[in-house]
Amino acid sequence: MAVQKSRRTPATRGNRRNHDKLKGPALSTDAVTGETHLRHNVGADGFYRGKKIIDTPVEDAE
């Protein structure tokens, strides 16, 4: 049976748990359209890195 040699201190325990916290998503702003989108993903308007990748239907502003 495994038995620890010495007790872990609260500081060591905290250092181990330091990376368990949640992080927010990495967001980026498109240079051409100014839209905020997830990194390395095509935006909702079909632009990726300043180029039109996907043809999206144009919505009427009526």
Summary of the structure (lengths in Angstrom):
residues: 62
radius of gyration: 23.2
end to end distance: 72.9
largest distance: 72.9
contacts: 82
relative contact order: 0.12
helix: 18%
strand: 16%
